[in-house]
Amino acid sequence: MTVKNIIEKCNSLDISEQRSVSEDYCELVFFNKELEEWNNILTEILGPAKKPPGMDPTQEDDALTEEYGGIFTNQTLFKKDFDDCTIIAMIWPWQDGTHTTLKLAYLKK
């Protein structure tokens, strides 16, 4: 499983801005009207959110996401361990109520 594989599964969804896409990292912005669909796809691939919105991040969550800007109470963190890697997905809602940033990272073990 790679970051690009996950993004390919989301190809039917609208992307407002594609900031970075590689095998190991992706950062994009999508519209909140499709937030539920993004959550459903990420849950299908990575399992339920490790840290749902409204829950304070643990020290482990902070350490895992620090390199990518951290994770805050209003944000969502998905995490799944594979044989050779861990994949994390961070959902960061914007204050405008219209957009959300998605960051996906492939962490080699």
C-alpha positions as CSV (number, residue, x, y, z in Angstrom):
1,M,0.0,0.0,0.0
2,T,1.3,3.4,-1.0
3,V,0.1,7.0,-0.6
4,K,-0.6,7.1,-4.3
5,N,-2.8,3.9,-4.0
6,I,-4.9,5.6,-1.4
7,I,-5.3,8.7,-3.5
8,E,-6.3,6.6,-6.5
9,K,-9.2,5.1,-4.5
10,C,-10.4,8.7,-4.0
11,N,-10.3,9.7,-7.7
12,S,-14.1,10.2,-7.9
13,L,-13.9,12.9,-5.2
14,D,-13.2,16.6,-5.9
15,I,-9.9,18.0,-5.0
16,S,-9.7,21.8,-4.5
17,E,-5.8,21.9,-4.5
18,Q,-3.1,19.3,-4.9
19,R,-0.1,20.6,-3.0
20,S,2.2,17.5,-3.1
21,V,1.9,13.9,-4.2
22,S,4.6,11.3,-4.1
23,E,4.9,7.6,-3.1
24,D,5.6,8.6,0.5
25,Y,3.6,11.8,1.1
26,C,0.5,13.6,-0.1
27,E,-1.0,16.9,0.8
28,L,-4.2,18.1,-0.7
29,V,-7.2,20.2,0.0
30,F,-10.8,19.0,-0.5
31,F,-14.3,20.4,0.0
32,N,-16.1,19.7,3.2
33,K,-19.2,18.6,1.3
34,E,-17.3,15.4,0.6
35,L,-15.8,15.0,4.1
36,E,-18.0,11.9,4.9
37,E,-16.8,10.2,1.7
38,W,-13.1,10.9,2.4
39,N,-13.6,9.6,6.0
40,N,-15.4,6.4,4.6
41,I,-12.5,5.7,2.2
42,L,-9.8,6.3,4.8
43,T,-11.7,4.1,7.3
44,E,-12.0,1.3,4.7
45,I,-8.3,1.4,4.0
46,L,-6.8,2.3,7.4
47,G,-9.5,1.3,9.9
48,P,-11.3,3.6,12.3
49,A,-9.7,6.9,13.3
50,K,-7.0,6.5,15.9
51,K,-7.9,10.0,17.1
52,P,-11.3,11.4,16.1
53,P,-12.1,15.1,16.2
54,G,-12.9,16.4,19.7
55,M,-10.5,14.0,21.4
56,D,-7.1,15.3,22.7
57,P,-4.1,13.8,21.0
58,T,-1.9,11.4,23.0
59,Q,1.9,11.8,23.3
60,E,2.2,9.0,20.7
61,D,-0.1,10.9,18.3
62,D,2.0,14.0,18.8
63,A,5.3,12.1,18.1
64,L,3.8,10.4,15.1
65,T,2.6,13.6,13.4
66,E,5.2,16.2,14.6
67,E,7.1,16.1,11.3
68,Y,3.9,16.9,9.4
69,G,2.6,19.8,11.6
70,G,1.2,17.8,14.5
71,I,-2.4,16.9,15.3
72,F,-4.8,19.0,17.3
73,T,-8.1,18.3,19.2
74,N,-10.3,19.4,16.2
75,Q,-8.4,17.2,13.7
76,T,-8.6,13.5,12.8
77,L,-5.8,11.0,12.7
78,F,-5.9,7.6,11.0
79,K,-3.0,5.1,11.4
80,K,-2.5,1.6,10.1
81,D,0.6,-0.6,10.5
82,F,1.6,-2.8,7.6
83,D,4.5,-5.3,7.4
84,D,7.0,-2.8,6.1
85,C,5.4,0.6,6.9
86,T,2.9,2.6,8.9
87,I,0.5,4.9,7.0
88,I,-1.0,7.9,8.7
89,A,-3.7,10.3,7.4
90,M,-4.4,13.6,9.0
91,I,-7.6,15.6,8.4
92,W,-7.3,19.2,9.2
93,P,-10.6,21.2,8.8
94,W,-10.2,24.9,7.9
95,Q,-11.9,27.7,9.8
96,D,-13.7,28.8,6.6
97,G,-16.0,25.7,7.0
98,T,-15.6,24.9,3.3
99,H,-12.2,23.3,3.0
100,T,-10.2,20.6,4.7
101,T,-6.5,19.7,4.3
102,L,-5.6,16.0,4.0
103,K,-2.1,14.8,4.7
104,L,-1.0,11.2,4.1
105,A,2.4,9.9,5.0
106,Y,4.1,6.5,4.4
107,L,6.5,5.9,7.3
108,K,9.0,3.1,6.7
109,K,9.7,0.8,9.6
